């Protein structure tokens, strides 16, 4: 994974790696590696330090990986707004705010730290990490709830920006990872709640969760771009190939887009003579965003130039 970062700095690959600034691609890969390294904490004797290190790697790794893409979805919002503009101009502060929250929550868990619990079953004895204090359990649930909110924000923004051509391919690959990530976090949470009395089953399942999370995120967010480039061999045809894929994807979405447009039109016509409720207005606005293929022109030009500048650093 680390060696593949070299492609970010090869000029021929720049048209492919234009979804995120180079530094955010690096931070995202770093987050994936942090989650992958959690498997090493499952080896050897389980200690309180390893228990806290595991949660630290999971939470901070998640933030580095996911928040970088959340940043992109926010600044690509179909309609210009102050929040998107501020986050675009202060992307490091935006990411740092999530990291600080992770560090604070991890620090709070040290007040009532993990304890080592001995599990016996089927003639086997092994240790696992356990939070017994009510305060620590509440912090852990808040932790997972906060990550779940991030997922919801990403899914909502992905729906609103689903048809924007400039991010169409990346968005479709990225949303595939979301389903895997949500399932992975739910499995981690379930395994922390329910006891599994089989040593091999417990640790293999946990390690596989981290591996699947890391590999799937790497492939869908980064690796597929490298594969696509080499499949197309001729560098000069790369942009044409991308445009072809975009057109194919767009043609596949025409039916759903037309349906959304008709629903929006019918809803608008039927409610012209009536006072529209806030729910109807919100619904129409979301469908309007969902059907857009471009961002505000002035905003697009500004963001394109800034992104190119950041990638050239």
C-alpha positions, 0 to 999 in steps of 0.5 A: 500500500505504501509503495503504491503512493508513488503513483500520486507523484507520476505526472501521467497518473494525475488525471486519474488521482484528481478526486482528492488532493495528494496529501489527503490520499496519503492520509487516507492510505495511512488510516487504512494501514492503521486499521490493518495493523489492529490485527497485530494487537490480537497476537500474543498476550492481551494487555490493557495497553493493547486494548486501548491501542486497538481502539485508538488505531480503529478510531483514528484510522477510520477518521483519516480514511473516511473524513478525507472523503467526507471533505470531498463530498462536502466541498462538491455540494451541488449548491454553493454555500458558506460551510463548503467554502469554509471547509475547502479553505480549512481542510486540515482544521476540518480533519483535525477536529475529528482527530481531536474528538477521537483523542479526547474520547480515547483519553476519557476511556483511560479514566475507567480503562479496559480490564482483561477478562478470562474466557473459558469454554470448550477446554480453552482459556484466553483473554479479551478486552472488556469495559466494565465501568458504566462510564466507559461503556457509555463513552464507547457507545458514543464513539460508535454512534459518532462514527455512525453519524459520519456514515449517515452524512456520507450516504446522504451527500453521496445521494445528493451528488450521485449524478455529478459527472466530475465525481461519478466513478469515484463516488460509485466505487466509494459507496461500495466501501461504505456498505462493507465499513458499516457491516465491519463496525457493526460486527466489531460492536457485536463482538464486544457485546456478546461473548464468543467462547471459541478462541480460534473463532473469536480472533480469526473473525476479528482479524478478518474484519480488519483485513476485509475493511482495509483491503476493500477500502484500498481497492475501491478508493485507490487501487482500482485507479492504478489497475484501470490505468494499466488496463488502458495501457496507452496513456493518451487514451486514458481521459477518453476511456474515463469519459466513455465509462462516465457516459456508460454509467450515466446512460445506466442512470438515465431511467432513475434520473428521469424518474426522479425528475418526473416525481419532482415535476409531478409533485411541483405541479400538484402542489402549486395551488396548495401551500407546500409543507416543509417536508415536501419542499425538502423532498423536492430540493433533495431530488433536485440536487440528486438530478444535477450533473454539474456543480455551480459553474463559478464554484466548480472553476474555483475548486478545480484550480485549487485542487490542481494547485494542491496536487501539484505541491 
